[in-house]
Amino acid sequence: MRHALSALAIATGLIAPAIHAEPLKVAIIESLSGSQTSTGRMYSSAARYVLEQMNEQGGYNGEPIQIKDYDNGGNTSGAASQFRQAVADGAHVIIQGSSSAVAGQITEDVRKHNIRNKGNEIVYLNMGGEALELRGDKCHFHAFHLTTTAPMRVGPLVKVMAQEGDLGDRVYSINQAYSWGQDMEQAIKSYADTYDYEVVETVLHEVNRIQDFAPFVAQIQAAKPSSVITGNWSNDLLLLMKAVGDSGLDVTFGTTFLDQVGNVANAGKMALGHYVAHPGNAELNKDPQDAEDYKAFSGHYPVYVEPGTINGIRLFTEALRANDFKGGDIDVNRIALAMEQARLETDIGPVSIRREDHQAIMPVVVSRVEQGVKYPADGTDMGFKPIQVVSPEDAIYPVQESCRMRRPD
């Protein structure tokens, strides 16, 4: 009888029902176990850092942003399973960075979900999948690529190495045998005429399955290159640099992920003089407190994928602030449209989104391993000295013809 009276009271307006704003739900579907764990946890940490800062400032839409980690195990089947769980949990936003293969799975899952669920769309923030096909054949309106691609890294890398006299005329290419590695190999070849070098040998090897790179280092030695360019990451770069350090190989490396934790320690003094092209470098922070704040949050200074992820998620929060749902239902399409207009001024330059394919237009920093930096790596006395910041306009590449983005009605 009491429940019946309560229902009657609410129905007649004697007691107002409690009204709660809809919270923004963010699912971080990352590699939190397996060989890519160290990278996956860094993506998660950097994303959480920015979103929790927003929560400290009042959250979004009248509620704290709900952030939940999902472990994809570093593989596509795990990503598909965790995506389904995130959907069941009501996620509005998916964040993921480790592996272009996993990114390809998630972006397709998001696309199919959104076709079937008009009015309940999900936005995908790709923080690290750099394969060009994600912005080409697989592009769609609800996917945003807040990181670089192979041509965005290789172009600035070989430009600066050439200017510094460290590129030479014989370049060796070693990369992982999947879409990202193939993009890297193609980019290395494409800049050969511009910077007057010959690609003396190309190698594509299995991904995260090789335990000893000594045979590959021996092949590099035999080819007698003036420099080596690689897009390797995770264990494949850690073990490659260990083999380089063990062999005493005297050749300059141009990399895209040398700032991954452990690489400098693995290579030891052999790391000195090697280059990395990356979306951010804490050495360029105008306010040193920024790095200190991140260290207080995570236990270490921002490095590797973290500076770029921080900037990418901050760009996303600019899009959130452009939409006021006044505590009502969250419209993901409005957030996506705001993303296309968002612009973030960072310590290295502006970051924005290219409307045609949702690729971030962003600066690229080319750094070199040296001693005497503000933020040494891996407990050594070495770190990443910025050599040049390449502007967004000079780093960006043309929109791929294969991108046929359909926009919301």
N, C-alpha and C positions, 0 to 999 in steps of 0.2 A: 504494500500500500504506500510505503514511504517513497519508493521509486516512482510510482505512478503520480503522486503529488508533485514530486520534483520535476518530472517531465511536463506536467500541466503548468507548473509555475514558470518554467522556461518558455513554454509555448505561448503563454499569455503575457510574457514580458515582465513578470514579477521579479525574476532573477535573470540577469544578463549572462549568457554563456561566456566562458573565458575565450579570448581571442589571442592566438599566438601567431606571430609572423612566421613566414616560411623561411627556414634557415637554408643558406647556400651549402650544398653538400659537395665536397671535393674528394675524389678517389685518387690516390696515388698508387698506380699499378706498376710496381717496380720489382727489379731483381734483388730481392732481399735474402736470397739463398742461392747457392751454386757459385759458379766461377766468376760471375759478374757482381757479386754481392757488394764489394767495396765501392764500385761505381754507383750501383743502385741506391745505396744508403746515402750517398752524397747528393744525388738528385732529390731524394726525399727530404733530407735535412735542409737543403737550400730553399725548397718550396715551402716547407713548414715555417721556416724562419720568417719569410715575408708574410705569409698568411696569418701567422700568430701575432705578428706586429699589428696587422690590421685588426685582429681581435682585441688587442690591447687598446686600440683606439676606438672601440665600440662595435666591432664586428661589421656585419653587412645585413641590410634589410631588417634591422631591429633585433638580430640574433647573432650569437657567435658563429663564425664559419665552422662547419663540422668537417674535420679533416680525418680521413681514415686511410691507413696503408693496407695494400693488398699485395701479397707476394706472388709474382708470376713465375718464380723459379728460374728466370732467365731463358724461358722458351715460349714459343707461340701457343702451344696447347695450354700452358699455365696461364698465359695472358688472356686467352679466350674464356677460360673458366672463371678467372677473377673478374673479367669484364661483366659476365652474366651476374655474378654476385653483386658487383657495384650497382648494376642496373636495378637489381632486386632491392638494394638498400636505398634507392632513390637518388643516385648521384646525378648532379647537374654538369659536373666538370670532371674530365679524366686528365691526369698529368702522368707522363711517362717519358723517359729519356734513354735508358740503356738499350741499345741495339736497334738498328734499322729494321731487322727482321721482325722483332716484337712490335715496333712502331707500325709496320705494314699490317700486322694482324689487328692491332687495336684500331687503326684508322678505318679499316674496312668494317670492323664490327660496329664502330660508331656510325658510319655511313648507312649501313643496312638498318640499324636500329632506328635512325632518324627517318628513313623512308617509311618504316612501318608505324612509327609513333609520332605523327604530326601533333604538335602542341606539347610534346614531352621530349624535346630534343636534348642532346648532350653535346657539349663542346669538348674537343680534344686539344690539349696543349702539348705539342711535341717539343720536348726540351733538348733532345739529343739525337734523335734519328735523323741522320744527315743524308740518306740516300736520295738522289734526285727524283726517283720515281714517286716518292711521297708528295712531291710538288708538281709532278707531271701526270702520268696515267692515273695515279691514285689521289689526285687533289680533289677536295670537295669543300663546301662552304664552311662546315663546322670543324675543320682541322686547321690549326695555326702552328706554324713551324718557327719556333722561337730560338733557333740555333742556326749555325752556318751550314754550308754544303762543301763538297770537295773543291769546286772552283773558287769558292769564297775563301778557302784556306790556302790552297796551292798558289793561286795568283799572288797574293801578298807575300807568301813565304819565299817563293823563288825570286820575286822582285827585290826583297830586302837582302836575301842571301847574295844575290848578284851585286847589289850596291856595296855590300860589305866585303866583296871579294871571296866569298866562301862557297859559291855555287859551283864554279868551274864549268868545264865543257863536256864532262862525262857523268851523267846522272843515272843512278841505279834505283829502280822502283821495286819495293817489296810491300805487299798488301794482303789483306785477308780476302778469301775467295767467296765473296758475296757482293750484294749490290753496292755497298759503301766502298769496298776495296776496288771494285771495277770502276766506280766513279773516280776514285783517286788515281788509278792508273791512267784513265782517259785524260784527266786534268793535267797530270804530269806530262803526258805526251803533247797535249794541246798548247802548252806554253813553251815548247822546245824552240820553235822558230823565233818567238818574241825575245827570249833570253839567250839564244844562241848556244844551246846545248844539245847533245845527243843522248838519248835514252839507251844506255848500253845493254841493259837487261831488265826484264820485267818478271816478277814472281808473284803468283797468287797462291796462297797456302790455306790449309784448313783453318777453321775458326775455333780458337780455344781448345784445340786437341793436341797441339804439339808441346811436348814437355822439354825439349832440348833444341835450342835454335843454333847450336854450334855448327851444324852442317850448313845452315843458311849463311852464317857469318863467314864460313870458309868460301862459299860461292861468291860472296861480296868481295872478299879479299882477292880472289882469282880474277874478277872482272876489272880490278884496278880503277874504280870510279873516283871522281873528284868529290862527289857527295852522294848521299843516299836520301831519298824521300820516301816516307812511310806514313800511312794513315792508321797503322796498327794501334790498338787500344786494349785495355783490360790485361788479362794474363799474357796475351800475345805480345804486347809491348814490354811488359815487365820482364818476361823471359828473354825477349830479344835484347833488351838493354843489359841484362845480366850476362848474356853470351858475349855482347860487345865488350863489356867490362873485363870479362875473364880472358878474352883473346888479345886485348891490347890493340884492337883495330883502330888505326889512325885515319879516320875519314869523318868528315862533317855530316851529321844527320840533320835533315829538316823534317820536322814531325808536326802532327796535329794534336797529339795528346801526351807529349813528354812531361807535362805538368801533373800527370796522374801520380798520386801518392805512391812512393816506392821506387819510381824510375831513377831518380837522381841517386838514391842510396844504392840501388842495384849496380848502376854504372860506375859509382865512385868518381874519382877525379877524371875518368874518361868522359863524364857528362859535360865537362867544361867545353864551351864553344859550340854546343849543339843548339839548334833553334826549335821553337814551337810557334805556330800560328794559332791564336786562341781568342775567344770572344770577350775575354776580360783578364785583368791582372791587378791584384790587390796593390801592387807597387805603385799604381797610378791613382789610388784613392786620394782625393783631395783632403778628406777628413780622416785622419788615422783612427778616429774613434769607430768608424764603420767596421774596420777589420777587427778591432777589439770587441765590439758588440757581437760580431759573428763568432768569435772565439769563445766568448762567454756562453753563447748558445750551444755551440757544437763541440767545443773542446779543442778546436784548431782554427787557424786563420783560413779564410776562403781561398780555395785553390782548385785547379782542374776544372770540373764542370760547374762548380759552385758560383763563381762570379757571373757567368753567363745566365745561369738559371735564376739567380737573384734578380738580374735585370729583366729577364723575360717574365717572371711572375709579377714584378713591379709594374710592367707594362699592362699586364692583365688587370691588376688592381686599379689602374687608371680607367680601364673600360668599365669596371664595376662602379666606380664613383660617378661615372657619367650616366648611370641609370639609377633612378630612385623609384623602387616599386612600392614604397610607403607601407612596407610590411605585408603586402599582398603576394600573389603568386609570382614567382621568378620566371621571367621570359628569357630563355637562353638565346633566342634569335636576336633580341635587342642587345644582349651582351656581345654577341658575335659581331653585330653591325658596329657597335662602339669600338670593338677591337680594331676594326679597319681604320678608324679615325684616331686611334690612340697614338700618343707620342710621348716618349720618355727621354728626358735629358739625363745622361749618365756622366760619370767622370771621364769617360773616353769618347763621348759624343752621343748624338741622338740615335734612338732606336724607334722604328715605326714598322708598320705592316704594309706590304704591297698588296693592294686590293685584288689583283688579278689571280694570284696563287697563294696568298696568305703567307708568303715568305717574309721573315723579318729582314728589314733593311738596317744593317748594323755595322759598326766599326769592327775591324779585326786588328788585334795587337800582335805584332811579331816580336818575340822576346828571345833572349839568348842566355844560356846557363852561365852565370858568372858568380864570383865571390863578392862579398861586400854589399849584399842587397838588404832591404829592410826585413823581408820575410823569407828567411832561409827555408829550404825544403828538406823534409825527412830527417830533421835533426842534424843536418850537415851544415857546413859554412857556405853552401852554394844555393842559389835560387835563380829566379827568372828576371833578368834585367830587360825592361822594355827598350827595344831599339827603334821601333816606329809604330805609330798608330795609322793604319790605312783607313781612309774615310769610308762611310757607308756607300757613297756614290762610286768610289773606285773599287770597292770589294764586291758589289752586287753583280749578278749575271743576268742575262735576258730571261724573260718568262718562257717556259717551254711550251711549244705548240700543242703538246699532248694534254695540257691542262684544259679541261672543258668544264669549268665550274658552273654548276646550276645554283642559282640563288633562290632564297625563299620567295614564295608567291606574295 
